């Protein structure tokens, strides 16, 4: 999974009482001109008093992590029922790295995946990658995703098969994902990409990365890998 195609998403929100907030989430680039897939609730502000969501004043995206330069983004397509949204980066045309998407409609129990995103907390500048497997109906999964990873990609060796599904802030253990095929029509209409079918394959557990104890070298991306296939789960910092 190319970490340079992952996107840190931040909203500018002001509730009915005039109280500002900047909730964050994750997404990933699906088309080279800057189309981003994410969860619908990631691009909605939340008012704790009224228990309702509302549109943000502004959406910014940072490709590669919270410390990277920001670019404004617009909502192109959104589906609240399926919890999926497609964004488009603004600015001069350029070519972005992408993640391939494919449809896996009926995953078998034990189907392996890796999920990625940006956990909440300004001190967490690295991508977090979680390994796990499908454990039941409705795409429930064995691995807990951290809050802030909502909207990030869930992939096997063939491509992205789903998105991390989460809730509001303070969610500690998200254990569901959104199958990418529910967004098939949105992805085709917005970005011109038609989903292909993909079979379940084992995920790559860090090939091409180097486990490190110190800081990454200049030009490398820092990634946190968490492997839930072992007991106890193992987390390592890697550079790619």
Beta strands, then each sheet from edge to edge (+ up, - down):
strand 1: 6-14
strand 2: 20-21
strand 3: 24-31
strand 4: 35-38
strand 5: 44-47
strand 6: 52-55
strand 7: 58-63
strand 8: 71-79
strand 9: 84-89
strand 10: 102-103
strand 11: 112-117
strand 12: 127-133
strand 13: 140-145
strand 14: 153-156
strand 15: 159-165
strand 16: 174-179
strand 17: 196-197
strand 18: 210-211
strand 19: 222-227
strand 20: 234-239
sheet 1: 2+ 1- 3+ 4- 9+ 8- 7+
sheet 2: 5+ 6-
sheet 3: 10+ 17+
sheet 4: 13+ 16- 15+ 14- 11+ 12- 19- 20+ 18-
end
